[in-house]
Amino acid sequence: MDIISHGLYGGVLVGRRSRKSFWTSCFFGIAPDLFSFGIFTASIWLQLASGPDWSSDHPDVSQIPDYVNLLYGITHSLVIFALVFLIVWFIKKKPVWEMLAWGFHVVLDIFTHNLHFFPTPFLWPISGYYFNGHSWGTLEVFIPNLTVLAILYGWWWFQKRKKRATS
């Protein structure tokens, strides 16, 4: 799934309580990609690293540094997500519900990444199993994704408007 959709799903699914909750959920929704590919992309922009060749469908994985694979494994693991979520819950003495956007990001990626380019290591470090999903970059996934987001945000807007009208 694309990073913007991840943020939007996080915001609408777990961040509807307040503006702060919305933006925190958006952050957690994009965080797995931000802390894996985002770091690499920033290093390319700052000319600290050379970028892979994107002229074909996907670049050769050997053009992507090993640290990106490690960070991708950490940030796209439901095992790591659950562990961090529980640690934060223990420390704060209450769950940080906005963090669920991170878990939802991983779940979406399981089904919208295929084995050809960055399959989702959702059981890392326990298992190397990958699900062969359907790439989010195809129209048959991307168009329904946009449709679902439009429906969710339309429903949210309608509910807020209806609540204001009855207040």
Buried (B, 14 or more C-beta within 10 A) or exposed (E): BBBEBBBBBBBBBBBEEEEEBBBBBBBBBBBBBBEBBBBBBEBEEEEEBEBBEEEEEBBEEEEBBEEBBEBBBBBBBBBBBEEBBEEEEEEEEEEBBBBBBBBBBBBBBBBBBBEEEBBBBBBBEEEEEBBEBEBBBEEEBBEEBEEBBEEBEEEBEEEEEEEEEEE
